[in-house]
Amino acid sequence: MDTSSTDRNIPEFKRDFFESTDDFTTIGNGEIGGKAQGLAFIQETLSEGINLSEFPDITVNIPRLTVVTTELFDSFLSRNKLHDIAFSDETDDRIASAFQKGDFPAEFIGDLMGLINKVKTPLAIRSSSLLEDVMYRPFAGVYATKMIPNNQFEPSKRFQKLIEAIKFVWASTFFKEAKSYINLTSQKIENEKMAVIIQEVVGQRWGDTYYPDISGVAKSFNFYPTGKAKPGDGVIDLALGLGRTIVDGGLSWTYSPAYPKANPPYANINESMKNSQKDFWAVNMGSTPSYDPIRETEYLIQSDLKAAEQVGTFKFLASTYNAASDRITPGIGVDGPRLINFSLILVHKYVPLNDLFLKLIRICEEKVGKDVEIEFAVTLDAKDGLPARVGFLQVRPMVVSDEKIDIEAEQMNADNVIIASDRVMGNGQVTTIRDIVYVKPDTFEAKHTLAIVNDLEKFNRDIARENSPYLLIGFGRWGSSDPWLGIPVNWSQVSNAKAIVEATLPKMNVDLSQGYHFFHNLSSFEVSYFSVQHTGNYQIDWEWLNSQKIIHETEHVRHIRLPEPLTVMVDGRSGKGIIYHA
């Protein structure tokens, strides 16, 4: 995909941002990167494809932005002689600190100062690298995004925070996870360049916080359909507040847009309440946090739902559990525990967002020519719900293999099957795995997940030296930023895994999320992902695993090696998969 800013005739930045007639501009003569190119690619499609008469009270647009092109990135690295440390094995913190000390290209300071003089609302400083959001290597969540409140009284302070955020995003090009990710592709880190998107944050101010009513991720293909839903019906994750809740693997509301009224796939109300959103992310507009320019969440705050209810932001998003009737009642008109299930929107259609989401998915799918994943944020009128605004934040192609694999019912229960599941993401067959790394079920507790990450990183590094793919088995959501929901690994720590199993235990029983970045990268590298419920029809053969040759083990993790490779088979049409030994 061409990422040149000039080929698409994107206008130059004119220093008036919100007052300008141009809502998509560039600073510098370089390239704009994959993420910005994707937004430019879809911009005209949104205006042409949505009939405004269908949604008269909903505005759909790409939030206003300007792109700091790769010209500034190249100039910054060269003038500050940062290439040596950037390409080194130094820690992320050391690289980020070195970038913060660098001098910003002086000839572009005027444009950014002009922007900051005009704008006093939160800004998202987003990565847009040359390789980002390209098919088979979308780099979802690999590079940094930093949100800044931009509410300091003095323009010089707002400008300083903007420059710090840009430098941080530039530095993330060379962080450990990014380098590890690039090693899995045919690319080289030396060829990567970073443009930066400066974009308004969709949301509203509520006291000392700023956030959208709803953030969401929508996919045109559903790897784990339930009930009447089919894979091609797609899937949507919704959450209150900033989208970080979803893309970092937190608790959100997942449903099929073809069946928005369907009940979630939980055994009872208690399970539904347990797996519902408990807190949300917002931009901190209050007291100044501790100075930490090399931390992505420096200006973000995580609050519980009570904070949102006190300021009245989830009137249309929440329902209430009525203990007397043991039922969920739409809305918050009565006292009781709240459940963020978007019932008034999805079931009662106070705001016709689902109809709009269906249209957006179809439009993007047709335009891209493949299955897609889109990210968006929504603001609602506090009193009536409408008018509403939907900010379109991103579109990525999805990787959905079309290799034909048939798995018969009797194969699922064969004697040599060690893992089987009817909830598997992926498609195809792998016959090269001899190494298995698994978290021991007997010693697993959520409080140990950070220690488990350290063990896994070492095992991954040792196996990677031998260039061997392996099977990884653990509990909870892999890659979740919340260690109480799963094991918070990043790509660099499990990069050689070719098949991954998420299992549950009575003490770690969370529903699988399809919306977050770790999950998207799995599909892009065609890593199969098995979900095995401890209460389901299929169980992991722990006895067989424990009888194999141990290469190395710690208190929580074991590495075994088999004399003959495993076979991994996944039928993407049915969602069935098996892993069996010779």
C-alpha positions as CSV (number, residue, x, y, z in Angstrom):
1,M,0.0,0.0,0.0
2,D,1.4,3.4,-1.0
3,T,1.9,5.6,2.0
4,S,2.9,8.8,0.2
5,S,1.1,11.9,1.3
6,T,1.4,13.7,-2.0
7,D,-0.2,10.9,-4.1
8,R,-3.5,11.4,-2.4
9,N,-3.3,15.2,-2.5
10,I,-3.7,15.6,1.2
11,P,-3.5,19.3,2.0
12,E,-0.8,20.8,4.1
13,F,-1.4,21.8,7.7
14,K,-2.5,25.5,8.0
15,R,-2.1,26.0,11.8
16,D,-5.8,26.5,12.4
17,F,-6.9,22.8,13.0
18,F,-10.5,23.0,14.2
19,E,-11.3,26.2,12.3
20,S,-9.8,24.8,9.0
21,T,-12.1,23.5,6.3
22,D,-9.6,20.6,5.9
23,D,-10.0,17.9,8.5
24,F,-7.1,15.7,7.3
25,T,-3.7,17.5,6.7
26,T,0.0,16.8,6.8
27,I,3.1,18.4,8.2
28,G,6.3,17.6,6.2
29,N,6.9,16.1,2.8
30,G,7.5,12.5,3.8
31,E,5.2,9.5,3.9
32,I,2.1,9.2,6.2
33,G,2.3,5.5,7.1
34,G,-0.1,2.7,7.0
35,K,-2.6,3.7,9.7
36,A,-3.1,7.2,8.2
37,Q,-3.2,5.8,4.7
38,G,-6.0,3.5,5.8
39,L,-8.0,6.5,7.1
40,A,-7.4,8.5,3.9
41,F,-8.4,5.4,1.9
42,I,-11.8,5.1,3.7
43,Q,-12.6,8.8,4.2
44,E,-14.5,9.4,0.9
45,T,-16.1,6.0,1.2
46,L,-17.8,7.0,4.5
47,S,-19.4,10.1,3.1
48,E,-20.5,8.3,-0.1
49,G,-21.7,5.1,1.5
50,I,-23.9,6.3,4.3
51,N,-27.3,7.7,3.4
52,L,-27.7,10.6,5.9
53,S,-31.5,10.3,5.8
54,E,-31.2,6.8,7.3
55,F,-29.4,8.2,10.4
56,P,-30.4,11.8,10.6
57,D,-29.3,12.3,14.2
58,I,-26.0,10.5,13.9
59,T,-22.8,12.1,12.6
60,V,-20.2,9.7,11.2
61,N,-16.7,11.0,10.5
62,I,-13.0,10.6,10.9
63,P,-11.9,12.7,13.9
64,R,-9.9,15.7,12.7
65,L,-6.2,15.0,12.4
66,T,-2.9,16.1,11.0
67,V,-0.1,13.7,10.2
68,V,3.5,14.4,11.1
69,T,5.2,12.6,8.2
70,T,8.3,10.5,8.1
71,E,10.4,13.4,7.0
72,L,10.5,14.6,10.6
73,F,11.2,11.1,11.9
74,D,14.2,10.8,9.6
75,S,15.5,14.3,10.5
76,F,15.1,13.7,14.2
77,L,17.1,10.5,14.2
78,S,19.9,11.8,12.0
79,R,20.4,15.1,13.7
80,N,20.4,13.5,17.2
81,K,22.5,10.5,16.0
82,L,20.0,8.1,17.5
83,H,20.4,5.2,15.1
84,D,23.0,3.3,17.2
85,I,20.9,3.1,20.3
86,A,17.7,2.7,18.3
87,F,19.0,-0.5,16.6
88,S,20.7,-1.8,19.8
89,D,19.5,-4.3,22.4
90,E,19.1,-1.5,25.0
91,T,15.9,-1.6,27.2
92,D,12.8,0.3,26.1
93,D,13.2,2.8,28.9
94,R,16.8,3.6,27.8
95,I,15.7,4.0,24.2
96,A,12.7,6.2,25.2
97,S,14.9,8.3,27.4
98,A,17.4,8.9,24.7
99,F,14.7,10.1,22.3
100,Q,13.3,12.5,25.0
101,K,16.7,14.1,25.2
102,G,16.9,14.7,21.4
103,D,16.3,18.1,19.8
104,F,13.1,18.4,17.8
105,P,13.6,19.6,14.1
106,A,13.4,23.4,14.5
107,E,11.9,24.1,11.1
108,F,8.7,22.3,12.1
109,I,8.2,23.8,15.6
110,G,6.1,26.7,14.2
111,D,3.4,24.4,12.8
112,L,3.1,22.4,16.0
113,M,3.1,25.6,18.1
114,G,0.4,27.0,15.8
115,L,-1.7,23.9,16.4
116,I,-1.3,23.9,20.1
117,N,-2.2,27.6,20.4
118,K,-5.6,26.8,18.8
119,V,-6.4,23.6,20.5
120,K,-7.1,23.1,24.2
121,T,-8.9,19.7,24.2
122,P,-7.3,16.2,24.5
123,L,-5.3,14.9,21.7
124,A,-4.3,11.3,20.7
125,I,-0.7,11.0,19.4
126,R,-0.9,7.8,17.4
127,S,1.7,5.7,15.5
128,S,1.4,5.3,11.7
129,S,4.5,3.4,10.5
130,L,5.2,2.3,7.0
131,L,4.5,-1.3,7.9
132,E,1.5,-0.7,10.1
133,D,-1.9,-2.1,9.1
134,V,-0.6,-4.0,6.0
135,M,-2.1,-7.4,5.4
136,Y,-0.3,-10.2,7.3
137,R,1.6,-7.7,9.4
138,P,-0.8,-5.2,10.9
139,F,1.3,-4.4,14.0
140,A,-1.9,-4.0,16.0
141,G,-0.9,-2.4,19.3
142,V,2.8,-3.0,18.8
143,Y,3.6,0.7,18.6
144,A,2.6,3.3,21.1
145,T,-0.4,5.7,21.3
146,K,-0.2,8.4,23.9
147,M,-3.2,10.6,24.9
148,I,-2.5,14.0,26.4
149,P,-5.1,16.2,28.2
150,N,-3.8,19.4,26.4
151,N,-5.5,21.5,29.1
152,Q,-2.6,23.4,30.6
153,F,-3.1,27.2,30.7
154,E,0.2,28.1,29.2
155,P,0.7,27.2,25.5
156,S,4.3,26.5,26.1
157,K,3.5,23.6,28.5
158,R,0.9,22.2,26.1
159,F,3.5,22.3,23.4
160,Q,6.1,20.6,25.6
161,K,3.7,17.7,26.3
162,L,2.9,17.3,22.6
163,I,6.6,17.1,21.7
164,E,7.2,14.6,24.5
165,A,4.3,12.4,23.2
166,I,5.6,12.5,19.6
167,K,9.1,11.5,20.7
168,F,7.6,8.6,22.7
169,V,5.7,7.3,19.7
170,W,8.9,7.6,17.6
171,A,10.9,5.7,20.2
172,S,8.3,2.9,20.2
173,T,9.4,2.0,16.7
174,F,12.5,0.5,18.3
175,F,11.0,-1.1,21.4
176,K,11.6,-4.8,22.1
177,E,8.2,-5.9,21.1
178,A,8.3,-4.1,17.8
179,K,11.7,-5.6,16.9
180,S,10.5,-9.0,17.9
181,Y,7.4,-8.6,15.7
182,I,9.4,-7.4,12.7
183,N,11.7,-10.4,13.1
184,L,8.6,-12.6,12.4
185,T,8.1,-10.8,9.0
186,S,10.3,-10.5,6.0
187,Q,11.1,-6.9,6.9
188,K,14.0,-5.4,8.7
189,I,13.9,-2.8,11.5
190,E,16.3,-0.6,9.6
191,N,13.6,-0.2,6.9
192,E,10.9,0.9,9.3
193,K,9.9,4.6,9.5
194,M,7.3,6.2,11.7
195,A,4.8,8.9,10.9
196,V,2.7,10.3,13.8
197,I,-1.0,11.1,13.8
198,I,-2.1,14.0,15.9
199,Q,-5.9,13.6,16.3
200,E,-8.7,14.9,18.4
201,V,-9.9,12.5,21.1
202,V,-13.6,11.6,20.6
203,G,-15.3,12.2,23.9
204,Q,-16.8,14.7,26.4
205,R,-15.5,16.1,29.6
206,W,-17.0,14.8,32.8
207,G,-15.6,16.5,35.8
208,D,-11.9,15.8,35.9
209,T,-12.1,13.1,33.1
210,Y,-12.6,13.0,29.4
211,Y,-13.9,10.0,27.5
212,P,-16.4,8.7,24.9
213,D,-19.6,7.1,26.0
214,I,-18.8,4.0,23.9
215,S,-15.7,2.6,22.3
216,G,-15.9,-0.4,20.0
217,V,-14.1,-2.9,17.8
218,A,-16.2,-4.5,15.0
219,K,-15.1,-7.4,12.8
220,S,-16.7,-8.7,9.7
221,F,-15.7,-12.3,10.5
222,N,-16.4,-14.0,13.8
223,F,-14.0,-16.8,14.8
224,Y,-16.3,-17.9,17.7
225,P,-20.0,-17.5,16.7
226,T,-22.5,-18.7,19.3
227,G,-26.3,-19.4,19.0
228,K,-27.7,-18.7,15.5
229,A,-24.7,-16.5,14.5
230,K,-22.4,-17.6,11.7
231,P,-18.8,-16.6,11.1
232,G,-19.7,-14.2,8.3
233,D,-22.2,-12.3,10.6
234,G,-19.2,-10.6,12.3
235,V,-18.7,-9.7,15.9
236,I,-18.6,-6.4,17.9
237,D,-17.0,-5.6,21.3
238,L,-18.3,-2.5,23.1
239,A,-17.1,-0.8,26.3
240,L,-17.7,2.4,28.2
241,G,-14.9,4.9,28.0
242,L,-11.7,4.8,26.0
243,G,-11.1,1.8,23.7
244,R,-8.1,0.7,25.8
245,T,-10.4,-1.5,27.7
246,I,-11.1,-3.6,24.6
247,V,-7.7,-3.6,22.8
248,D,-5.8,-4.5,26.0
249,G,-8.0,-7.5,26.6
250,G,-10.3,-6.1,29.4
251,L,-13.9,-7.0,30.0
252,S,-16.3,-5.7,27.4
253,W,-19.7,-6.6,25.9
254,T,-19.4,-9.0,22.9
255,Y,-22.3,-9.7,20.5
256,S,-23.1,-10.5,16.9
257,P,-24.5,-7.5,15.0
258,A,-26.8,-9.9,13.2
259,Y,-28.4,-10.8,16.5
260,P,-28.1,-7.8,18.8
261,K,-30.9,-9.0,21.1
262,A,-29.4,-12.5,21.8
263,N,-28.4,-13.3,25.3
264,P,-24.7,-13.7,26.0
265,P,-23.4,-17.3,26.1
266,Y,-23.3,-17.6,29.9
267,A,-24.8,-20.3,32.1
268,N,-26.6,-17.8,34.4
269,I,-26.9,-14.2,35.4
270,N,-24.1,-14.5,37.9
271,E,-21.7,-15.5,35.1
272,S,-22.9,-12.7,33.0
273,M,-22.4,-10.2,35.8
274,K,-18.9,-11.6,36.6
275,N,-17.8,-11.2,33.0
276,S,-19.2,-7.7,32.5
277,Q,-17.1,-4.5,32.5
278,K,-16.0,-3.3,35.9
279,D,-13.9,-0.2,35.2
280,F,-13.1,2.1,32.4
281,W,-10.3,4.3,31.0
282,A,-10.4,8.1,30.6
283,V,-8.1,11.0,30.0
284,N,-7.1,12.6,33.3
285,M,-8.1,16.3,33.1
286,G,-7.5,16.9,36.8
287,S,-4.4,17.2,38.9
288,T,-1.1,16.8,37.1
289,P,0.2,13.3,37.4
290,S,3.8,12.4,38.2
291,Y,6.1,13.4,35.3
292,D,6.8,10.3,33.2
293,P,7.1,11.0,29.5
294,I,8.2,7.4,28.7
295,R,5.0,5.8,30.1
296,E,2.1,5.3,27.6
297,T,-0.6,5.8,30.2
298,E,1.0,8.9,31.8
299,Y,-2.2,11.0,31.3
300,L,-4.8,8.2,31.6
301,I,-6.8,7.2,34.6
302,Q,-8.7,4.0,35.3
303,S,-11.9,4.4,37.3
304,D,-14.7,2.1,38.5
305,L,-18.3,2.3,37.2
306,K,-19.5,4.3,40.2
307,A,-17.5,7.3,38.9
308,A,-19.3,7.1,35.5
309,E,-22.7,6.7,37.2
310,Q,-22.1,9.7,39.4
311,V,-21.7,12.0,36.5
312,G,-24.5,10.3,34.5
313,T,-22.5,8.9,31.6
314,F,-24.0,5.4,31.3
315,K,-27.7,6.1,31.3
316,F,-28.1,4.4,28.0
317,L,-25.4,1.7,28.5
318,A,-26.3,0.0,31.7
319,S,-28.9,-2.4,33.1
320,T,-29.6,-3.3,36.7
321,Y,-29.8,-6.6,38.4
322,N,-33.0,-7.1,40.5
323,A,-32.2,-9.7,43.2
324,A,-35.9,-10.1,44.1
325,S,-36.9,-11.3,40.7
326,D,-33.4,-12.6,39.7
327,R,-33.7,-10.6,36.5
328,I,-31.8,-7.9,34.6
329,T,-33.8,-4.8,34.1
330,P,-32.8,-2.3,31.3
331,G,-31.7,1.1,32.5
332,I,-30.6,2.4,35.9
333,G,-34.0,3.6,37.2
334,V,-33.8,1.3,40.2
335,D,-31.1,0.5,42.7
336,G,-29.0,-2.6,42.3
337,P,-25.7,-3.9,40.8
338,R,-25.1,-2.4,37.3
339,L,-24.4,-4.4,34.1
340,I,-22.9,-2.7,31.1
341,N,-24.8,-4.5,28.4
342,F,-26.0,-1.7,26.1
343,S,-29.5,-3.1,26.3
344,L,-31.3,0.3,25.6
345,I,-29.3,0.7,22.4
346,L,-29.0,-2.9,21.1
347,V,-32.4,-4.3,22.2
348,H,-34.6,-1.3,22.5
349,K,-32.9,0.9,19.9
350,Y,-33.0,4.2,21.7
351,V,-30.1,5.0,19.5
352,P,-29.9,3.0,16.2
353,L,-26.2,2.3,16.5
354,N,-26.2,-1.4,15.5
355,D,-27.9,-0.6,12.2
356,L,-25.1,1.9,11.5
357,F,-22.4,-0.6,12.6
358,L,-23.7,-3.2,10.2
359,K,-23.5,-0.6,7.4
360,L,-20.0,0.5,8.3
361,I,-18.8,-3.1,8.3
362,R,-20.3,-3.8,4.9
363,I,-18.9,-0.5,3.4
364,C,-15.4,-1.1,4.7
365,E,-15.4,-4.8,3.6
366,E,-16.4,-3.9,0.1
367,K,-13.9,-1.1,-0.1
368,V,-10.9,-3.1,1.3
369,G,-11.9,-6.3,-0.6
370,K,-11.3,-8.5,2.5
371,D,-12.7,-9.1,5.9
372,V,-12.0,-6.1,8.1
373,E,-11.6,-4.9,11.7
374,I,-12.6,-1.4,12.5
375,E,-12.3,0.7,15.6
376,F,-14.6,3.6,16.6
377,A,-15.8,5.8,19.4
378,V,-19.2,7.2,20.1
379,T,-20.6,10.2,22.1
380,L,-24.3,10.5,23.0
381,D,-26.5,13.3,24.0
382,A,-26.6,13.0,27.8
383,K,-30.3,13.6,28.0
384,D,-31.9,11.9,25.0
385,G,-29.1,9.8,23.5
386,L,-29.5,11.6,20.2
387,P,-27.9,13.4,18.5
388,A,-24.8,11.1,18.6
389,R,-21.4,11.1,16.9
390,V,-19.5,8.1,15.7
391,G,-15.8,8.8,15.3
392,F,-14.2,6.3,12.8
393,L,-10.7,5.6,14.2
394,Q,-9.2,2.8,12.2
395,V,-9.7,0.1,9.6
396,R,-7.5,-3.0,9.2
397,P,-7.7,-6.0,6.9
398,M,-8.2,-9.4,8.7
399,V,-6.4,-12.6,7.7
400,V,-8.9,-15.4,7.2
401,S,-7.4,-18.5,5.6
402,D,-9.5,-20.3,3.0
403,E,-7.6,-23.6,3.1
404,K,-10.1,-26.5,3.3
405,I,-9.7,-28.6,6.4
406,D,-12.3,-31.3,7.4
407,I,-12.5,-32.6,11.0
408,E,-14.9,-35.4,11.6
409,A,-16.7,-36.0,14.9
410,E,-14.8,-39.2,15.7
411,Q,-11.5,-37.4,15.2
412,M,-12.3,-35.0,18.1
413,N,-12.3,-38.0,20.6
414,A,-9.5,-40.1,19.1
415,D,-7.1,-41.7,21.6
416,N,-4.1,-39.8,20.4
417,V,-5.8,-36.4,20.7
418,I,-4.3,-34.3,23.5
419,I,-6.4,-31.2,22.9
420,A,-9.7,-30.7,21.1
421,S,-12.0,-27.7,21.0
422,D,-15.0,-26.5,19.1
423,R,-13.9,-22.9,19.7
424,V,-10.8,-22.4,17.7
425,M,-9.5,-19.4,15.8
426,G,-7.6,-20.0,12.6
427,N,-7.6,-22.5,9.7
428,G,-5.1,-25.0,8.3
429,Q,-2.7,-27.6,9.4
430,V,0.7,-27.6,11.1
431,T,3.0,-30.6,11.4
432,T,6.3,-29.1,12.6
433,I,5.8,-28.7,16.4
434,R,7.8,-30.8,18.7
435,D,8.2,-28.4,21.7
436,I,5.4,-27.7,24.1
437,V,5.5,-25.0,26.8
438,Y,2.7,-25.1,29.3
439,V,1.6,-23.5,32.6
440,K,1.2,-26.1,35.3
441,P,-2.5,-26.3,36.3
442,D,-1.6,-27.6,39.8
443,T,0.3,-24.5,40.8
444,F,-1.5,-21.8,38.8
445,E,-2.9,-18.8,40.5
446,A,-3.7,-15.4,39.1
447,K,-1.4,-13.7,41.5
448,H,1.5,-15.6,39.9
449,T,0.8,-14.4,36.3
450,L,3.6,-11.8,36.2
451,A,6.2,-14.3,37.4
452,I,4.8,-16.7,34.7
453,V,5.5,-14.1,32.1
454,N,9.1,-14.0,33.0
455,D,9.4,-17.8,32.8
456,L,7.7,-17.8,29.4
457,E,9.9,-15.1,28.0
458,K,13.0,-17.2,28.9
459,F,11.6,-20.3,27.4
460,N,10.6,-18.5,24.2
461,R,14.1,-17.0,23.9
462,D,15.7,-20.4,24.3
463,I,13.4,-22.1,21.7
464,A,13.8,-19.2,19.3
465,R,17.5,-19.7,19.2
466,E,16.8,-23.1,17.7
467,N,14.2,-21.6,15.4
468,S,11.6,-24.1,16.6
469,P,7.9,-23.4,16.6
470,Y,6.1,-24.6,19.7
471,L,2.7,-25.1,21.3
472,L,1.8,-22.8,24.2
473,I,-0.8,-23.7,26.8
474,G,-2.0,-21.5,29.7
475,F,-5.0,-20.1,31.5
476,G,-7.2,-17.0,31.0
477,R,-6.8,-14.5,28.3
478,W,-3.3,-14.5,26.8
479,G,-2.1,-10.9,26.3
480,S,-4.6,-9.2,28.6
481,S,-3.1,-6.2,30.3
482,D,-5.0,-7.3,33.4
483,P,-3.1,-10.0,35.2
484,W,-6.3,-11.2,37.0
485,L,-7.9,-12.0,33.6
486,G,-5.0,-13.9,32.2
487,I,-1.3,-14.0,31.5
488,P,-0.2,-10.5,30.4
489,V,2.5,-11.4,27.8
490,N,3.3,-9.4,24.8
491,W,4.5,-10.5,21.3
492,S,8.2,-10.5,22.1
493,Q,7.6,-13.0,24.9
494,V,5.8,-15.7,23.0
495,S,6.9,-14.9,19.4
496,N,7.8,-18.5,18.4
497,A,4.5,-20.0,19.4
498,K,2.7,-21.4,16.4
499,A,-0.4,-22.7,18.3
500,I,-1.7,-21.3,21.5
501,V,-4.2,-22.8,23.9
502,E,-6.3,-20.7,26.3
503,A,-7.8,-23.0,29.0
504,T,-10.0,-22.2,32.0
505,L,-10.0,-23.3,35.6
506,P,-12.6,-22.9,38.3
507,K,-10.4,-20.0,39.6
508,M,-9.7,-18.5,36.2
509,N,-12.8,-18.7,34.1
510,V,-13.2,-15.7,31.8
511,D,-14.8,-15.5,28.4
512,L,-12.5,-15.2,25.3
513,S,-12.2,-11.7,23.8
514,Q,-11.9,-11.2,20.0
515,G,-11.4,-7.5,20.1
516,Y,-8.0,-6.8,21.5
517,H,-4.7,-6.3,19.7
518,F,-2.9,-9.4,20.8
519,F,-5.8,-11.4,19.3
520,H,-5.6,-9.6,16.0
521,N,-1.9,-10.2,15.6
522,L,-2.5,-14.0,16.2
523,S,-4.8,-14.2,13.2
524,S,-2.4,-12.1,11.1
525,F,0.5,-14.5,11.7
526,E,-1.9,-17.5,11.2
527,V,-1.3,-18.7,14.8
528,S,-4.2,-21.0,15.7
529,Y,-5.8,-20.2,19.1
530,F,-7.7,-22.9,21.0
531,S,-10.2,-22.1,23.8
532,V,-10.8,-25.1,26.1
533,Q,-13.3,-24.7,28.9
534,H,-12.7,-26.9,32.0
535,T,-16.5,-27.6,32.1
536,G,-16.7,-28.3,28.3
537,N,-17.0,-31.5,26.3
538,Y,-13.3,-31.6,25.5
539,Q,-10.4,-31.7,28.0
540,I,-6.7,-31.3,27.8
541,D,-4.8,-34.6,28.3
542,W,-2.7,-33.4,31.2
543,E,-1.6,-36.9,32.1
544,W,0.0,-37.4,28.7
545,L,1.7,-34.0,28.8
546,N,3.1,-34.7,32.3
547,S,4.6,-38.0,31.1
548,Q,6.8,-36.4,28.3
549,K,10.5,-35.6,28.5
550,I,11.1,-32.4,30.4
551,I,13.7,-30.0,28.9
552,H,13.3,-27.4,31.7
553,E,10.8,-26.3,34.3
554,T,10.2,-23.7,36.9
555,E,7.7,-23.6,39.7
556,H,4.9,-22.5,37.3
557,V,6.0,-23.5,33.7
558,R,7.3,-26.6,32.0
559,H,9.0,-27.1,28.7
560,I,8.7,-30.6,27.1
561,R,10.0,-32.0,23.8
562,L,8.5,-34.8,21.8
563,P,10.3,-37.5,19.8
564,E,7.9,-36.9,16.9
565,P,6.1,-33.7,15.9
566,L,2.4,-33.0,16.7
567,T,-0.3,-32.4,14.2
568,V,-2.4,-29.3,14.6
569,M,-5.6,-29.2,12.5
570,V,-8.1,-26.3,12.5
571,D,-11.3,-26.1,10.4
572,G,-12.1,-22.3,10.3
573,R,-15.6,-22.9,8.9
574,S,-16.8,-24.9,11.9
575,G,-14.4,-23.5,14.6
576,K,-13.2,-27.1,15.4
577,G,-9.7,-28.0,16.0
578,I,-7.5,-30.9,17.3
579,I,-3.9,-31.4,18.4
580,Y,-2.7,-35.0,18.3
581,H,0.5,-36.9,18.7
582,A,1.8,-39.7,16.4
